Amino acid sequence: MEYSYKTRGTCSSRIEFELDGNVVHNVRFTGGCNGNLKAIGILTEGMTVEEIETKLKGNTCGFRDTSCADQLALAVRKALDSQK
């Protein structure tokens, strides 16, 4: 199923991705650091929500208390929880 998540506190404004059970596919960010965010999408392809949370949750960017990676971890958890 396709999901869209409005980010908070980051340069990117939106994250779109597909969730098949608890497996994440086709992560795409709107805005932000284009090359780095494309890389995050490639690196997280086929990972479970739990794997993404373990690796990315709590990651910060500069002076911010979040990051695009942290927002992805929050987004995939919210999507998974909404399926229940």
Sequence and secondary structure as in RCSB ss.txt:
>XXXX:A:sequence
MEYSYKTRGTCSSRIEFELDGNVVHNVRFTGGCNGNLKAIGILTEGMTVEEIETKLKGNTCGFRDTSCADQLALA
VRKALDSQK
>XXXX:A:secstr
 EEEEE SSSSEEEEEEEEETTEEEEEEEEES HHHHHHHHHHHTT BHHHHHHHHTT   TTSS  HHHHHHHH
HHHHHHHT 
